[in-house]
Amino acid sequence: MRELKIPTEGVFSSRQDGYIANSLFCWKFPFRASESRLICPSFRRYAMTTHLASRAASASDVESSELATPLKRYPRQRFAHDVRQLSRIRPWASVMGIAVQWVIIAAAFWAAVATGHWAVYVLSALVIGTRIQALGVVMHDGAHFLLFRHRIVNDVVSDLFCAFPAGMSTTLFRQTHLQHHRETNSEHDPDLALIRTDADFVWPRTRLAACWLIVRCVFSLNGLRSLKVVRQWSPSFHLLDPLTPAFPLRARLMFVSFATITTLAVVWADLLVPTLLLFVIPSVTYLNFSNRLRATAEHLRVPATHELNSTRTMATNAVGRFFLCPYGIGYHLEHHLFPSVPGYQLGLLHRLLMTDDEYSSSALITRGYPALWRELMAPLDAAPSFPSVSRSPTQSS
């Protein structure tokens, strides 16, 4: 396998010559040629894929865009050996991560159907909602090729057991997510582009407006706005699109087979109503709330003056991790610094980075959601700013 050519000098902006500057650790902070051997094979595959995806951008888009102003970078050489170890793909860890979510889902579903009590249904729906979210986060690892070494196995398992049950496609999600990594918080960041059109992401706001936003999210009163985000990753909206690498024929056939078999099984088992109550309703209520909260926590109201404060890590307790930050997704700064590290290793990576004085003193780490609330609600001149989000005259908070 041909070795990657890694830049060895200078600081690269996010769109310069197709190189990645905002997220990939080997290109974000240049290694010397002698250090390229420290990069694990799985990371080489991932980096080459993202590099080729960057090259695939149209020439007119690259020529018409201005190079982003590089942020001050965090040096990575000191952690090269440890990151190489943490980045090793462990298939059994991926299998266990997926299996645990489905065991919890099955137990909650059985408890609700077996008892038939409304309170058990409510609790089970909440638990299942958190596990659907966890499956989506595991799928996020699949989008980074971190579940299995073989790419087809990685995508098939990620789609069938994580993405499709969560209403998404691994390859469709990968298409925009890798660009989000390359262009984090820049004008070319696809996630930021969607946020700019949604007034529900405007902070700070009054306490009454914030509480009303929570109600609207929980009861999916702003569900149509969320649909704008979900539909770009949903296979249902792209089945009849022309074939592309972002949604290949294999993925389409798998999705049709998955949807058909699942629907027939649910109808045959006479579980249509429990499925609607325990899967569909949590997907449009709880997930609407939790995904919006997580997106807000990751990249909004951040100083963005240094690489270490352009993304937020949420350091929370076990309850917070179960309901809002499953599978290590709360360690989002660590993920952006070293995206070759699987989610189940990000906690170890966080503890490793905290031993570094520069990281521990400069990293944007918010300890718990009450602290996040204070950061979001603080006046603009007293709290970190965030990439500008324009409020449309036709939108209200």
NUNUVEX-765189 format. One line per 10 residues: number of its first residue (from 1); their letters; for each residue x, y, z of C-alpha. Coordinates in pm, whole numbers, m for minus. Layout:
NUM = A = X Y Z; ...
END
This chain:
1 = MRELKIPTEG = 0 0 0; 139 337 m99; 235 564 189; 52 889 236; 239 1206 155; 216 1413 468; 293 1786 464; 606 1855 666; 617 2233 689; 389 2527 746
11 = VFSSRQDGYI = 32 2569 858; m231 2473 606; m568 2640 576; m873 2420 546; m902 2440 168; m539 2471 62; m452 2217 m208; m710 1974 m77; m530 1917 250; m726 1894 572
21 = ANSLFCWKFP = m650 2144 845; m944 2152 1082; m970 1794 1198; m720 1533 1085; m434 1516 1328; m160 1412 1085; m239 1697 846; m354 1943 1102; m14 1945 1266; 252 1831 1020
31 = FRASESRLIC = 464 1531 1106; 819 1491 992; 863 1222 731; 1036 999 985; 725 1011 1203; 476 902 939; 531 540 1044; 363 621 1377; 29 671 1209; m180 356 1236
41 = PSFRRYAMTT = m298 178 916; m665 245 994; m589 614 1015; m403 602 684; m712 457 519; m935 718 680; m703 1007 596; m667 899 234; m1044 878 200; m1097 1224 337
51 = HLASRAASAS = m813 1358 124; m974 1214 m189; m1311 1350 m82; m1153 1691 m49; m1000 1655 m396; m1345 1574 m531; m1467 1927 m463; m1535 2108 m789; m1259 2327 m928; m1493 2623 m950
61 = DVESSELATP = m1581 2591 m581; m1215 2583 m480; m1118 2868 m707; m1406 3090 m596; m1348 3033 m224; m1102 3219 m8; m862 3023 208; m973 3009 570; m754 3188 822; m577 2912 1016
71 = LKRYPRQRFA = m625 2897 1390; m332 2843 1619; m275 2469 1619; m228 2234 1908; 94 2028 1872; 31 1656 1837; 374 1498 1803; 406 1428 2174; 101 1199 2161; 175 1021 1832
81 = HDVRQLSRIR = 262 685 1988; m33 682 2231; m280 788 1962; m150 513 1736; m235 260 2006; m576 411 2081; m658 421 1709; m626 46 1658; m958 m93 1537; m1094 m359 1772
91 = PWASVMGIAV = m1381 m540 1596; m1502 m713 1912; m1528 m381 2091; m1746 m257 1804; m1964 m568 1820; m2006 m528 2195; m2087 m158 2159; m2367 m239 1915; m2490 m546 2103; m2524 m360 2434
101 = QWVIIAAAFW = m2755 m103 2276; m2978 m370 2123; m2995 m572 2445; m3118 m262 2630; m3367 m186 2352; m3500 m543 2356; m3534 m544 2736; m3717 m210 2741; m3947 m316 2455; m4028 m647 2626
111 = AAVATGHWAV = m4099 m476 2960; m4347 m235 2801; m4530 m498 2596; m4534 m754 2879; m4678 m517 3140; m4893 m299 2918; m4876 m25 3181; m4861 332 3051; m4586 432 3296; m4366 144 3179
121 = YVLSALVIGT = m4434 249 2820; m4321 604 2895; m4003 490 3071; m3927 231 2801; m3980 487 2525; m3731 718 2696; m3473 440 2735; m3518 326 2375; m3482 686 2259; m3144 710 2433
131 = RIQALGVVMH = m3030 386 2269; m3140 497 1922; m2925 801 1985; m2639 572 2090; m2678 370 1769; m2650 695 1576; m2326 773 1759; m2189 426 1682; m2284 489 1320; m2075 806 1346
141 = DGAHFLLFRH = m1776 582 1417; m1874 378 1114; m1869 694 904; m1506 735 1014; m1428 370 921; m1360 288 1287; m1586 m15 1344; m1415 m278 1129; m1099 m290 922; m1274 m406 606
151 = RIVNDVVSDL = m1461 m113 460; m1755 m307 318; m1803 m494 646; m1777 m162 828; m2049 0 617; m2282 m301 603; m2279 m355 981; m2304 19 1046; m2604 51 813; m2800 m258 918
161 = FCAFPAGMST = m2753 m235 1294; m2703 138 1355; m2787 377 1073; m3105 226 924; m3272 175 1266; m3194 541 1340; m3335 651 1003; m2997 736 848; m2739 604 604; m2373 571 694
171 = TLFRQTHLQH = m2251 678 351; m2488 974 326; m2383 1091 670; m2016 1046 580; m2052 1273 278; m2132 1583 485; m1960 1483 808; m1613 1464 660; m1664 1809 515; m1769 1928 861
181 = HRETNSEHDP = m1434 1801 991; m1240 1967 712; m1422 2299 746; m1518 2317 1115; m1684 2650 1201; m1592 2799 864; m1823 2933 595; m1793 2596 420; m1901 2391 723; m2227 2219 617
191 = DLALIRTDAD = m2345 2186 978; m2294 2556 1040; m2474 2637 714; m2785 2459 844; m2755 2621 1186; m2750 2964 1026; m3097 2903 882; m3249 2786 1211; m3344 3050 1469; m3362 2780 1738
201 = FVWPRTRLAA = m2983 2781 1746; m2959 3153 1829; m2810 3220 2174; m2830 3389 2417; m3205 3424 2466; m3433 3507 2756; m3506 3239 3013; m3868 3226 2900; m3762 3184 2537; m3510 2914 2635
211 = CWLIVRCVFS = m3771 2719 2832; m4017 2752 2545; m3751 2619 2308; m3705 2311 2528; m4082 2249 2520; m4090 2289 2143; m3802 2043 2103; m3945 1781 2340; m4286 1789 2172; m4135 1824 1823
221 = LNGLRSLKVV = m4310 2154 1754; m4001 2248 1553; m3982 1908 1388; m4000 2047 1035; m3681 2242 1097; m3512 1926 1221; m3633 1745 911; m3416 1975 699; m3113 1827 873; m3230 1466 889
231 = RQWSPSFHLL = m3340 1438 527; m2985 1488 394; m2882 1166 573; m3208 972 540; m3207 696 276; m3584 735 230; m3532 1074 67; m3258 955 m170; m3372 617 m300; m3457 752 m646
241 = DPLTPAFPLR = m3156 983 m673; m2888 902 m933; m2634 650 m811; m2338 809 m637; m2060 686 m405; m2241 872 m127; m2538 635 m163; m2434 331 m371; m2659 60 m506; m2552 m179 m229
251 = ARLMFVSFAT = m2674 60 39; m3005 118 m142; m3077 m252 m181; m2990 m312 183; m3220 m32 297; m3516 m156 90; m3461 m510 221; m3424 m386 578; m3740 m172 561; m3944 m449 396
261 = ITTLAVVWAD = m3841 m728 633; m3877 m509 940; m4224 m389 841; m4347 m740 760; m4206 m876 1088; m4373 m603 1294; m4710 m653 1123; m4689 m1033 1144; m4608 m1017 1517; m4893 m770 1574
271 = LLVPTLLLFV = m4651 m517 1726; m4736 m217 1509; m4877 m3 1792; m4596 m79 2041; m4341 m6 1767; m4500 331 1695; m4512 417 2066; m4165 291 2156; m3962 374 1843; m4131 634 1628
281 = IPSVTYLNFS = m4251 873 1898; m3914 884 2083; m3745 945 1745; m3943 1261 1680; m3955 1389 2039; m3664 1285 2260; m3414 1262 1975; m3520 1602 1846; m3435 1748 2186; m3115 1553 2254
291 = NRLRATAEHL = m2964 1599 1908; m3028 1974 1912; m2878 2002 2259; m2571 1805 2159; m2520 2008 1839; m2547 2327 2044; m2298 2202 2301; m2041 2091 2046; m1983 2408 1845; m2198 2704 1956
301 = RVPATHELNS = m2086 2993 2183; m1719 2898 2152; m1436 3154 2135; m1280 2994 1823; m953 3185 1873; m745 2868 1907; m791 2512 1797; m847 2409 2159; m1144 2643 2209; m1316 2602 1873
311 = TRTMATNAVG = m1495 2283 1983; m1643 2201 2324; m1600 1887 2531; m1885 1805 2769; m1746 1647 3086; m2054 1500 3249; m2149 1219 3486; m2282 871 3407; m2642 995 3385; m2547 1261 3134
321 = RFFLCPYGIG = m2346 1012 2932; m2636 765 2921; m2904 1015 2820; m2712 1274 2615; m2349 1177 2545; m2334 802 2474; m2033 619 2337; m1785 897 2410; m1944 1161 2185; m1923 1417 2466
331 = YHLEHHLFPS = m1544 1423 2421; m1596 1620 2104; m1283 1832 2114; m1075 1517 2148; m1262 1367 1852; m1187 1668 1633; m821 1666 1733; m777 1292 1675; m1065 1157 1463; m888 822 1416
341 = VPGYQLGLLH = m967 728 1777; m1291 525 1820; m1560 660 2050; m1504 397 2318; m1142 516 2354; m1210 889 2373; m1238 885 2752; m886 744 2775; m767 999 2521; m921 1280 2728
351 = RLLMTDDEYS = m740 1167 3042; m416 1142 2845; m450 1494 2704; m533 1636 3048; m180 1547 3157; m54 1814 2914; m39 2162 3066; m131 2344 2745; m434 2127 2686; m562 2129 3044
361 = SSALITRGYP = m533 2509 3066; m663 2603 2720; m913 2336 2618; m1281 2433 2622; m1424 2180 2868; m1770 2242 3009; m1843 2043 3322; m2207 1943 3312; m2519 2079 3144; m2595 2341 3412
371 = ALWRELMAPL = m2258 2496 3320; m2351 2477 2951; m2678 2656 3029; m2483 2938 3195; m2249 2966 2897; m2537 2979 2651; m2738 3229 2853; m2453 3464 2937; m2452 3807 2764; m2255 3819 2441
381 = DAAPSFPSVS = m1985 4038 2595; m1942 3803 2891; m1936 3464 2722; m1764 3294 2430; m1895 3396 2092; m1987 3152 1820; m2000 3157 1443; m2265 3410 1351; m2616 3276 1312; m2856 3508 1140
391 = RSPTQSS = m3216 3526 1253; m3445 3535 956; m3728 3792 973; m3972 3509 914; m3841 3302 1206; m3922 3351 1569; m3772 3214 1886
END
